[in-house]
Amino acid sequence: MYRVWDFITTYSILLIAGAVAALTWANLAPGSYHDFVEFVLAEDFIIGHAHEVEGEIRRTLTLHYLVNDVLMALFFAIAAKEVWEAIILRNGALRGRKAATPLIATAGGMLGPVVVYLGLAAILGSDTYDAVANGWAIPTATDIAFSYVVGRIVFGAGHPAVRFLLLLAIADDAGGLLILAIFYPSAALAPGWLLLSGGAALGVFTLFNWLPRVLDRGDQVRPRSTWVRRHLGLLPYAIAGAASWYGFQQAGLHPALGLLPVIPAIPHADRAFGIFAEAERYLTDLLNRAEHLLKLPVEIVLFLFGLCNAGVEFGAIGTPTWLVLAALVIGKPLGVGLFGWIAARPLRLGLPRGMGMADLVVTGCVAGIGFTVSLFIASVAFTGGQTLEGLDVQGAAKMGALFSFAAAGIAILAGRALGVRRVPDRVAST
């Protein structure tokens, strides 16, 4: 089983701390909290929220923009790194037949919540539907960190369902990244700027990854590749990442995804050891070095993300809250269970050895914890100003993402009711 416990608990604690601080602050002193989040760091800056003034586009850099659009790019880069390795490397977790059932279950786990969310909204009437429809993607996400923690509690660290859940959550977030890029542009689209992002990624790959290896072909010492790695390190990729991020901002795509094109350009290990695997600590390839260097900054970023996004007043609870919550705690288990069953039985792709249909259903319950990415999508889907029943739709939807922790209790109860057998911790290499 993958040794991700330390990684997950560290990230979870800091994220929870930020969210709790935000909830407390927003409900005790909402005015000062919102002044803090929207504090203007720079006017007429090259990055920031775009707004038109006398026919000119100007940008204002606020703390909220800095955290959500700039710093969160580091978090998404780490998630993308794990997805990329799982897909492309030998023994990658998302390669071949072994990944087929989790990937199909992931599709169900994204489609099911959308059907429940929009279906319930339609039943409640056109006014409700029109107000909340743009938030359809909020419940598609599964929080990697918290779902893994709860999965270990329900199944035990040695149960194959925990690995299945981790693959599902990673694939789910990969789908979430695509949804953000395609359906939630941050401004009017200007796709020509993507040439900057693509050119930066292609250029850095060609000059500092592919070309040195070609020149070293046949030479076991690999002097050129070694010189580039030792003397330049991650600097070219950091510069390319900055250029790619700027290209995303100018193109109108969400800039938090701006580092993704550069991730495949960075030299990586020859094989995958598992998502967030313990063995990766000892790898010296540049891609894993980048992840090691980003660990502490991303921990701080997630605390700031929780602080800047979870500050919702309890009075904001309303219809969007219950729609998001119902989509997560009902739509996720239904989608994962149905599509997972189709993959395992009619398609005969099977489930991991030691995992049954009851485990699959409970896995779907655990996957109903949205939190991080759900909060992020809510802040993008509803930019503020939309109201329903006199309540701010964005705040109410965020509260639904926060309440999705109820999925943990549902999963524990479902596990006991269905007789899920806990498998105790195994040695790290198993």
N, C-alpha and C positions, 0 to 999 in steps of 0.2 A: 504494500500500500504506500502511496506517496507520503513523504514526510512534509506536510504543509502546515502542521498544527501551529508551530511558532509564528510562521508568516501570517496565518489567518488571524490568530488571536491578537497579535500586535496591531494589525490593521483594524480589526473589529473594535477593540477597546478605544482606539483613538477616534474612530468614526462615531462610535456611540457617545463618547465624551463631548465631541463637537455638537452632535445632535441634541443631547440633553441640555448643554449650555445654551444652545439656541432656543429651544422650547421654553426654558426657564426665563431667559432674558426677554423673549418676545411677549410673554404673557405677564411679566412683571412691569416691564418698561418698553412697550412696543415702539414708542416714538424714537427713543435713543437707539433701539436695535436696528430699525430701518434706516436711521441716519448713518449708522455704522456700516451696514451692508452696502448702501448706495453712496458711500463717501467718495467724492471725486478726487482722484489721484493726479489727474492731468487733463487739461482742456486742449482741444485742437491737436491731439497726439496722433501718431501714425497707427496706433492700435486703440481699440475701444469700440463702444457702441456707436454705430453710424446714425447720423441725423442730418437732415437737409436744412441749411440756413442760407436764405437768399440765393437759392439755386446751386449752392455748393455743399458737397458732402463733407461733414466734419465729424470727428470722432472724440468721444469723451471716455476716458479710462476711469472706471469705478472699481472699488474693491471687489464687487460681485463679478464684474467682467474679468478681472485679473485672476480670480480663483476659478470660475467656471469655464472660461474660454482659453485662458493661457496655461495656468498651472495644472488643470485637470488633463491637459494633453499628455503630461507625464504618466498619469495613471492609465490612460487609455493606451499609451505606448507599451507599458508593461503587459497589459491584457493582450494587446495585439502580438507582442513577442511570443507569449505562450501559445496563442492560437496558431501563429505562423509556424513555430517549431512542431506543434502537434500535427500539422497538415503536411509539411514539406520534408521533415527529417525521417530517416530510417527508424522504424519502431515508433513513429509518432502515434499519439493516442487517437487522433482523428483520421487515421489512414486505414484504408482497406475494410474488410468485412467486419472486423471487430467494432468499428465505429458506426456501422450502418444503423443498428437499432437505436443507440443514443441519439443519432442525428435525426432519424425519423420521429422519435419521441420529442425531440426539441421542436420540430416543426409543429407538432400537435400542441406542445406547451406554449407556442407563440400564437397559433391560430385560435385555440380554445378561449383564452382570455379576451381576444378581440371580439369573438362572436358573443360572448357573455356580456361584455361591456357595451357594445353597440346594440345588442338585442334588448337588454334591459333599458337602455336609454331610449330606444324607439318605443318600447311599451309605455314609458313614462310620458311620452308626448313629444311633439315636434319642438316645443320651446326648449325642453331639456336636451333633446338630441342635438339641436343646433348649437347649444351652449357648450356641450362637452365633447362633440364628435371629434374634434381635432386632437383630443387626448387618447385616442384609441391605442396608441403604442405604449402608453404608460405601463399597463399590466403585462406587457410581453416579456419584461426583463426578469431575470433571476439573479439575486445577489450572491455572487460566488462565495464571499467570506462567510456570511451568516448561514447560508444554506449548508455549507460544508460543516460548520460547527454543529448545527442541529442534526445533520445527517449522522455525525459521529455519535451524538447522544442517542438517537433513535436506533441505529443499526449496530453501533460499535465500529471501531476503526478498521477491523479486519473483514467487514462484510463487503462483498462485491458491489452491493448497491451504492456504497459511498463513492467508489470509483466511477460508477455509472452516473451518479448525481453530479460529480465534478465535471465529467465530460459534457453532460447536458448543460450545466451552468456556463461553461466556457463557450460552447457553441451558441448558447442563447445570447450571450453578450456579443459574440461576433455578429449575430443577426441584428442585435440592437444597434451596433455601429453602422451597419448598412442602412437600417431604417432611419437613423439620425441623418446620415449623409444624403439619402434620397428624398425623404419626405419632410424634413425639417431644416430647410436652408435658413441661414441666419439673416439673409438680406436678399435683394434682387440678384438673381443668378448672373454671373459674368464668367462663363466657363473658360474663356481665354486665359484667365489667371491660373487655371490648373496646369497650363504648360509650364509655369514656373515650378509648381510642386513636382510634376512629373520629370521635368528637366533636371531639377536638383537631385532627385532620387537616382535617376539614370546616370547623371554625371558623376556623382560620388561613387556609385557602384562600379562604373567603368574605370575610373582613374585610380581608385584606392582599394578596390577589391578584385575585379576581374583582371585588369591589366597586369598588376604585379604577379598574379598567379600564372598568367600566360607566359610572362617573361621568365618565370622560375621553372617552367615545365622541363622535366628531366633533371633538375638539380635538387637533390634531396635536402640540401642546406637551406634552400629558399631564401636567399639573401635579400631580395627586393621586398618580398612580402613581410619578412621579419623587420626590415628597416622601417617600412610604412607603419607596421603595428607598434614598434617601440618608440619611434620619434614623433609620429603624428597621432597615433592612438585614435580616440573618438572625436578629435577636433573637426576633421572634415565632415563627419556625420552630424555633429552638433550644428555646424554652419548650414548644412543642407536641410536639417530639421527646421531651423529658424526660417529659412527661405520657403520651405514647404508650408509651414504654418501660416506665413504671411500670404502665400498664394491661396490657401483655403479661405482666409478672412476676406480677401479681395474678391474671391470667386463667389462669395455668398454662402458657402458651405460652412457647417459649424467648425470653427477653428480648433476646438478641442480634439478633433480627429486629424489635425494637420500633420502630426508626426508619422501617421500610419504608412504613407508611401515610402518613407526612408527605412523603416524596420527591415524589409526584405533585402535592402542593400548592404546591411551590416554583416560582416563575416560571422558565421555561426558554427556551432559544434557539428560533428558529422552524424550524430544520432541523438534521439530524444531519450531522456531518462524519466520523463513524466512531467506533468504540469506542476510547476513549483517544486520539483523534486529536490531532495536533500543533496544528491550528487552534483547538482548544478553549482553548488557553492564552490566546488573545487575546479570548475572549468575556467579556462583562461581565454577563451575566444572573446572577441570584442562584444558580441551581442550579450553574452552573460555578464561580462564586465560592466556593460551599461546598466543592466538590471541591478547589479550589486550597488553601483554608484547611486542609482535612483531610489534605493530602498528607503533611506532616511528622509529624503525630500518628499517622497510620495506619502509617507506616514504623516508628515506635517500637512501636506496638501489635503489629505482626506479629513483631518481634523478641521481644517479651514472650510472644506466643502460642507461638512456637517453643520458648522457654525453659520455659514452664509446661506444655507438652503433649507434647514429644518426648522427655522424660526417661524412657526405657524401658530397663530392664536387659536386656542381651543374653541372659541366662538365661530371659527371658520368651518367647523364640521357641518357637512350638508350632503346633498344628493351626490355630488361628484366623489365625495369620500367613500360612500357606500358602493358606488359603481366600481371604483378602482379596487376596493377591498373584495367585493364579490367576484370580480373578474380574476383576481389573483388566487383566492382561496377555493373558488369553484371551478373556474375555467382552466387553471393549471392542472389540477389532478385529472379532470375529464380529458383534456387534450393529451397529456402525457400518457395516461392510462390507455386511451383508445388507440392512439397512433403507435404506442409501444406494443400493444397487443397485436395490431395489424402487422407490424414488422416481425414480431416474434413468432406468431402462429400462421396466419394466411401466407405471409411472404417467406416464412421458414428461415428467418435470419437468426432466430433464437435470442436468448438472454444469457448473460454471463453465468458460468457454472456456480450454483449455490444461490441464485436469485430467482424467485418465483413471481407470479403475477401479483400477489399481495404486496411484495416488496416494491414492485413497479408502481402500484397505486400510491403507496406511502411516499415513494420518491417524488411523485407528482405533488403530494401535499407539501413536502419540504420545499419544493421548487417555487411554491407560492410566495416565498419571501422576496419581495421586490427591492425595497429600500434604495440602495445607492443609485443604480441606473434608472430606476423608476422616478426617484426624486429629480434626477438630471433631466429626464425626458419631460417631466411635468413643468420644469422651469423653462423649457424650450417650447413646448406645445402651447402653453398659455403664458403669454408675455406680460400679462397684467392688464387690468381694465375690464376683462370679461366677468360678468356677474350672473348669478342664477339664484333666484329666491333671496336677492339682496346680499348674497355672499360672494366673496372673491373666488372664482372657479379655480385659479391656480393654487391658492392656499388650501382649499377643500380637497383638491386632488392630491396635493402633497401629504395631507393628513391621512389619506387612504394608503399611500405608500408607506407611511410610518406605521399605521395600524396593521400592515401586512405581517408584522411579527406574530400576529395571531396564528399564522400558518404553522408556527413552531408548535404551539399547543395542540393544534388540530392533528399535526403529524404524529406527535407523541401518543395522543389518544387513539388515532387510527392504527398505529403500530401495535398497540396493546390489544385493540379489538380484533385485529386481523392475525394476531399471533406471530408477529415478526420476531424472529430469533436474533438476539444480539450476538455478534461475534466479537470477542475481545481483541485488544490490540495485538498486532503481530510484529515481528521483527521488521525494521524499516525496509528491508529489501524485498519483502513479500508483497 
